[in-house]
Amino acid sequence: MNIQTKLLPPLSDRQFVLATDLDGTFLGGAEADRRTLYNWIEDNRVSIGLIFVTGRDPDFIMELCSQRGLPWPDYVVGDVGTTIAEVVPRHAITPIPALEADISDRWGDKGDAVRETLDGHPGLSLQPTAFRHRVSFDLDAGTYCATAEDKIERLGLDWLISDKRFFDVLPKGVSKGPSLKRLIAHLGIPQARVLAAGDTLNDLSMLECGLNAVAVGNSESALLDRLRGLDHVYTARAHGAAGIMEAINAFALHDNPTGA
């Protein structure tokens, strides 16, 4: 019987929980390293929990896990922290109303106002996905005008630029870090058992929030600059999945997949 079909203990009872960004982090690095990490997680689901903390939406995650053989996460903090959801592998990713109520209130159904305010703004192209509590744009660094930031702040919302090519508009005070910590508290997971992993500025809030954290070796320089001097953040040499494995060993959170 596949481990996914067995009755697993709650995340609060597992030895280690990986809370990881996807693009460039869990999906980053060499194929052999990704496969080593994924197989190790699957072989140890009784003692390892998995949370995807990503800018991606639930539909994308469903397709990714179904078609590319990734381990199914137990929970998802998606849409740059504006979705908090439970996962039933191969069936559904379902938002948790008790955790999303505050996010919805902070958003205040301002999507149309954001789209109208930034319509035609230099350097921003609206992404077509109908997000629930965010609006996202592709950013052209060569033509982008920073007045967009003031426009969004006047709406009472937050903005976030990451990887020098994405501009996200988010509810005030909502991002990956606060939403991940809300989920961890809701599930009763001891914070010392969690490793947060990322590589771009939209991961900053979860890497600086006090959890064990790793910036993988391919992280953007702007993120590394913001994390400098934080003792709870490990800066990996290895890229992507290998950087995650490097940090698991450095923090001694679980028997390392590489046997190090």
C-alpha positions in Angstrom: 0.0 0.0 0.0 1.3 3.5 -0.9 2.2 5.6 2.1 -0.2 8.3 0.8 -3.1 5.9 1.4 -2.2 5.1 4.9 -3.6 6.9 7.9 -0.7 9.3 8.8 -0.2 11.1 12.1 -1.1 14.8 12.3 1.7 17.2 11.4 2.0 18.1 15.1 3.2 14.6 15.8 5.7 14.3 13.0 9.4 14.8 13.6 10.0 17.3 10.8 7.9 19.6 8.6 9.3 21.1 5.4 7.6 24.4 4.4 8.9 25.1 1.0 8.6 27.5 -1.9 8.2 25.8 -5.2 9.8 27.6 -8.2 13.6 27.7 -7.8 13.5 25.9 -4.4 11.6 22.6 -4.2 11.6 22.6 -8.0 15.1 23.9 -8.3 18.5 22.3 -8.8 19.5 19.1 -10.6 17.0 16.4 -11.5 19.0 13.8 -9.5 18.8 16.0 -6.3 15.1 16.7 -6.7 14.4 13.0 -7.1 16.5 12.1 -4.0 14.6 14.7 -1.9 11.2 13.7 -3.2 11.8 9.9 -2.8 13.1 10.5 0.8 10.0 12.5 1.7 7.7 9.8 0.3 9.6 7.0 2.1 9.2 8.9 5.4 5.8 10.4 5.4 5.1 9.0 8.9 7.8 11.3 10.3 7.9 14.1 7.7 5.2 16.7 6.9 5.1 18.8 3.7 3.7 22.3 3.2 4.0 24.1 -0.1 4.4 27.9 0.5 4.2 29.4 -2.9 2.9 32.1 -5.2 1.2 29.5 -7.3 -2.5 28.8 -7.1 -4.2 25.5 -6.1 -5.1 24.5 -9.6 -1.5 24.8 -10.7 -0.4 22.7 -7.7 -3.0 20.0 -8.4 -1.7 19.8 -12.0 2.0 19.8 -10.9 1.6 17.0 -8.4 -0.6 14.9 -10.7 1.6 15.2 -13.8 5.2 15.6 -12.5 5.3 13.1 -9.7 5.9 15.5 -6.9 5.1 14.4 -3.4 1.6 15.7 -2.5 1.8 18.3 0.3 -0.3 18.0 3.4 -1.2 21.7 3.3 -0.7 24.6 1.0 0.0 28.3 1.7 -0.6 29.5 -1.8 -1.1 32.7 -3.8 1.7 34.5 -1.9 0.1 33.7 1.4 -3.5 34.6 0.5 -4.7 31.0 0.3 -4.4 28.6 3.3 -5.7 25.1 2.4 -5.7 21.5 3.3 -4.8 18.8 0.7 -6.5 15.6 -0.1 -4.0 14.0 -2.5 -5.3 13.5 -6.1 -8.7 14.9 -5.1 -8.8 18.5 -3.8 -7.0 21.5 -2.3 -9.6 23.0 0.0 -9.3 26.5 1.7 -9.6 26.5 5.5 -12.3 29.1 6.2 -11.2 29.8 9.8 -7.8 30.7 8.6 -8.8 32.7 5.5 -11.5 34.9 7.1 -9.1 37.5 8.2 -7.4 37.5 4.8 -10.7 38.0 3.1 -11.6 40.9 5.4 -8.2 42.6 4.8 -8.6 42.2 1.1 -12.1 43.8 1.1 -12.9 42.6 -2.4 -10.6 45.3 -3.9 -9.6 43.3 -7.0 -11.5 45.5 -9.4 -10.1 48.7 -7.8 -6.5 47.4 -8.2 -7.0 46.4 -11.8 -8.6 49.8 -12.6 -5.9 51.7 -10.8 -3.0 49.9 -12.5 -4.6 49.5 -15.9 -2.0 50.6 -18.5 0.6 51.3 -15.9 4.2 51.4 -17.4 6.0 48.1 -17.0 3.1 46.0 -15.6 1.1 43.4 -17.5 -1.9 41.9 -15.7 -1.7 38.1 -15.1 -4.9 36.4 -16.4 -5.6 34.1 -13.4 -8.6 35.0 -11.4 -7.0 35.0 -7.9 -9.4 35.4 -5.0 -7.5 37.7 -2.6 -4.7 39.1 -4.7 -3.9 40.7 -8.1 -0.6 39.9 -9.8 1.3 41.4 -12.7 4.3 40.5 -14.8 6.9 43.3 -14.4 9.2 44.6 -17.1 12.1 46.1 -15.1 13.2 48.2 -18.0 9.9 50.2 -18.3 8.5 49.8 -14.8 7.4 53.1 -13.0 7.6 52.9 -9.2 4.5 55.2 -8.8 2.5 51.9 -8.8 3.7 51.4 -5.3 2.2 54.6 -4.0 -1.1 53.9 -5.9 -1.4 50.6 -4.1 -0.6 52.0 -0.7 -3.3 54.6 -1.2 -5.8 51.7 -1.6 -4.7 50.4 1.8 -3.0 47.3 0.3 0.5 45.9 0.2 2.7 45.4 -2.9 5.6 43.0 -3.4 8.2 42.8 -6.2 10.1 39.5 -6.5 12.7 38.1 -8.9 12.7 41.6 -10.6 9.8 40.3 -12.7 6.6 39.9 -10.6 4.5 42.6 -8.9 1.9 41.2 -6.5 -0.8 43.2 -4.8 -1.8 41.7 -1.4 -4.1 42.4 1.5 -2.4 44.6 4.1 -0.2 42.5 6.4 -0.7 39.3 4.5 2.2 37.3 2.9 3.8 33.9 3.1 5.3 34.3 6.6 2.3 35.4 8.5 0.1 32.8 6.8 2.5 30.0 7.4 2.8 30.9 11.1 -1.0 31.0 11.3 -1.3 27.5 9.8 1.5 26.2 12.1 -0.3 27.5 15.2 -3.6 26.2 14.0 -2.1 22.7 13.6 -0.2 22.8 16.8 3.2 22.1 15.2 6.2 23.0 17.4 8.0 25.7 15.5 11.4 24.1 16.2 10.4 21.2 13.9 9.8 23.4 10.9 12.2 24.4 8.1 11.1 27.2 5.8 12.9 27.2 2.4 12.9 29.8 -0.3 14.9 31.7 -3.0 13.2 35.1 -3.9 11.9 38.2 -2.2 8.4 36.9 -2.0 9.9 34.3 0.4 11.4 37.0 2.7 8.5 37.1 5.2 8.7 33.4 5.9 12.4 33.2 6.0 12.7 36.1 8.5 9.8 35.2 10.7 11.9 33.2 13.3 11.4 29.6 12.0 14.5 27.5 11.0 15.0 28.8 7.5 17.2 28.3 4.4 17.9 30.5 1.5 19.0 28.0 -1.2 22.2 28.5 -3.2 20.4 30.1 -6.2 18.6 32.7 -4.2 18.4 36.2 -5.6 20.9 38.7 -4.2 18.3 41.1 -3.0 16.9 38.3 -0.7 20.3 37.5 0.7 20.9 41.1 1.4 17.7 41.3 3.5 18.5 38.1 5.4 22.1 39.0 6.3 22.8 38.7 10.0 19.8 36.6 10.9 21.1 33.7 13.0 18.1 31.4 12.3 18.7 31.5 8.5 21.0 29.1 6.9 22.5 30.2 3.5 23.0 27.0 1.4 25.7 26.5 -1.1 23.7 24.0 -3.1 20.9 25.0 -5.4 17.2 24.1 -5.1 16.4 20.7 -3.7 20.1 20.0 -2.8 20.1 23.3 -0.7 17.1 22.0 1.2 18.9 18.8 2.0 22.0 20.7 3.0 19.9 22.7 5.5 18.1 19.7 7.0 21.5 18.3 7.9 22.8 21.7 9.2 19.8 22.0 11.5 19.8 18.3 12.4 16.0 18.2 11.9 15.8 14.6 10.5 18.1 11.9 9.2 19.4 13.5 6.1 18.3 12.2 2.7 22.0 12.1 1.5 23.1 10.3 4.6 25.4 13.2 5.6 
